[in-house]
């Protein structure tokens, strides 16, 4: 049985009572954006759940989103409280950026006990750019000035496709269980994370 088919069966696909509550009381002009956000996140919950399933995954029954008119930036998440704050000034100018909320909801489902920040962010962006909106925005290959610690999802996708197809699954599993160690890259691929980065950079392809 294919690996991800097995994972899919384990997650049982069905969403049992998952609900997104959106509060736009302090930013009423974002009401329609909030309604659409709720619709998208509720429909994508089972997909992200399937992608990020592991033995210690815990169901999320309710997710709260509040739009704050005073905050700057894009959004922030308290994963263990199932709470996202969207920064109203940003979303007023980017009312097509539902991918940002997919990224934040991914953090809620991650609930990592111990993980490098670049892995946490890289996986959340991997869900956003390679699963939710693969045709909306092409992820550019990192430049020579970048490093893997920038959290670019391209690196994780490159490893998953070219060196070990279950890399993201086991990173997610270990981070959630609190057993993550950077040596997992060498354990699963035979190469250190630095060696993998150098191989990716030497790969002449612009897309992985």
C-alpha positions in Angstrom: 0.0 0.0 0.0 1.4 3.4 -0.9 2.7 5.4 2.1 0.5 8.4 1.8 -2.5 6.2 1.1 -1.9 4.5 4.4 -1.7 7.9 6.1 -4.9 9.0 4.4 -6.7 5.9 5.8 -5.4 6.6 9.2 -6.8 10.1 9.2 -10.3 8.9 8.3 -10.7 12.1 6.1 -14.0 13.1 7.7 -14.1 16.4 9.6 -16.1 15.8 12.7 -17.3 19.2 14.0 -14.3 21.3 13.0 -15.4 24.9 13.1 -13.8 28.3 12.4 -15.1 31.3 14.3 -14.1 34.6 12.7 -14.3 37.9 14.6 -14.3 41.0 12.5 -16.0 43.2 15.0 -13.0 45.6 15.1 -12.6 45.5 11.4 -16.2 45.2 10.0 -15.0 46.1 6.5 -13.3 42.7 6.4 -16.6 40.8 7.0 -16.7 39.3 3.5 -13.1 38.3 3.7 -13.7 36.7 7.0 -16.6 34.7 5.7 -14.5 33.4 2.7 -11.6 32.7 5.1 -13.9 30.5 7.3 -15.2 28.6 4.2 -11.7 27.9 2.9 -10.1 26.9 6.2 -13.0 24.6 7.1 -12.8 22.9 3.6 -9.0 22.6 3.8 -8.8 21.2 7.3 -9.1 17.5 6.3 -6.4 18.0 3.6 -3.9 19.6 6.0 -4.8 17.0 8.7 -3.9 14.3 6.2 -0.7 15.9 5.1 0.5 16.5 8.7 -0.8 13.4 10.4 1.3 11.5 12.9 0.7 9.3 15.9 0.6 12.3 18.2 -1.7 14.4 16.1 -4.6 15.9 18.1 -7.9 16.9 16.5 -8.8 20.6 16.5 -12.5 21.1 17.1 -12.6 24.9 16.9 -10.3 27.6 15.5 -10.7 31.2 16.4 -9.6 34.1 14.2 -9.6 37.7 15.2 -8.8 40.6 13.0 -7.0 43.4 14.9 -6.9 46.9 13.4 -4.0 48.0 15.5 -1.5 45.2 14.6 1.1 45.5 11.8 2.6 42.7 9.8 0.5 39.8 8.4 -0.7 37.4 11.1 0.3 35.5 14.2 -0.7 32.3 15.8 -1.0 30.8 19.3 -1.0 27.2 18.1 -1.8 25.6 21.5 -4.8 28.0 22.0 -6.1 27.4 18.5 -6.0 31.1 17.9 -5.0 33.3 15.0 -4.8 37.1 14.9 -5.0 38.6 11.4 -3.6 42.1 11.0 -6.4 44.1 9.5 -4.2 46.7 7.7 -2.5 44.0 5.7 -5.7 42.1 4.8 -7.4 45.3 3.7 -4.8 45.5 1.0 -4.5 41.8 0.3 -8.1 40.4 0.2 -7.0 37.6 -2.0 -4.3 36.3 0.4 -6.1 33.3 1.9 -2.9 31.4 1.6 -1.6 33.4 4.6 -4.4 32.0 6.7 -3.7 28.5 5.4 -0.1 29.0 6.6 -1.3 30.1 10.1 -3.9 27.2 10.4 -1.0 24.8 9.5 0.8 26.1 12.6 -2.3 25.3 14.7 -2.3 21.7 13.4 1.5 21.4 13.8 1.6 22.0 17.5 5.3 21.2 17.6 6.8 20.5 21.0 10.4 20.9 19.8 11.6 22.0 16.4 13.9 24.4 14.6 12.0 27.5 13.6 13.1 27.2 9.9 11.6 23.7 9.8 8.3 24.8 11.4 8.0 27.7 9.0 9.3 25.7 6.0 6.6 23.1 6.5 3.8 25.7 6.9 5.0 27.3 3.7 5.3 23.9 2.0 1.6 23.3 2.8 0.7 26.8 1.5 2.8 27.0 -1.7 3.0 23.3 -2.8 -0.4 22.1 -1.7 -2.9 25.0 -1.4 -1.7 27.3 -4.1 0.9 25.5 -6.3 -0.3 27.4 -9.4 -0.7 30.8 -7.9 2.9 31.5 -7.0 6.0 29.7 -8.1 8.5 29.2 -5.3 11.8 30.5 -6.4 15.0 28.5 -5.8 17.0 30.1 -3.0 19.9 32.4 -4.0 23.5 32.0 -3.1 23.0 34.5 -0.3 20.3 32.4 1.4 20.7 29.5 3.8 18.5 26.7 4.8 17.7 28.5 8.0 15.6 31.0 6.0 12.8 28.4 6.0 12.3 28.4 2.3 9.9 25.5 1.5 11.8 24.9 -1.8 14.6 23.1 0.1 12.1 20.7 1.9 10.3 20.0 -1.4 13.6 19.3 -3.1 14.6 16.8 -0.5 11.2 15.2 -0.6 11.3 14.8 -4.3 15.0 14.0 -4.9 16.5 12.4 -1.8 13.8 11.0 0.5 10.1 11.1 -0.3 8.9 10.9 3.3 11.2 13.6 4.7 8.4 16.0 5.5 6.3 13.3 7.2 9.1 12.3 9.5 10.2 15.9 10.3 6.6 16.7 11.2 6.3 13.5 13.3 9.5 14.2 15.3 8.8 17.9 15.8 5.3 17.2 17.2 6.6 14.4 19.4 9.4 16.6 20.7 12.1 14.3 19.5 13.4 16.4 16.6 17.1 16.5 16.1 18.8 18.1 13.0 20.6 14.8 12.5 17.4 13.4 11.1 18.4 14.6 7.7 21.6 12.5 7.7 19.8 9.6 9.3 17.2 9.5 6.5 19.2 10.7 3.5 22.8 9.8 4.3 23.7 13.5 4.0 23.9 16.3 6.5 21.6 19.2 6.1 24.6 21.3 4.9 25.5 18.7 2.3 21.9 18.5 1.1 21.7 22.3 0.8 24.9 22.3 -1.3 23.6 19.6 -3.5 20.3 21.5 -4.0 22.2 24.7 -4.9 24.4 22.8 -7.4 21.3 21.4 -9.0 21.0 23.2 -12.3 17.2 23.0 -12.4 15.2 26.1 -11.5 12.3 24.0 -10.2 12.6 20.9 -8.1 
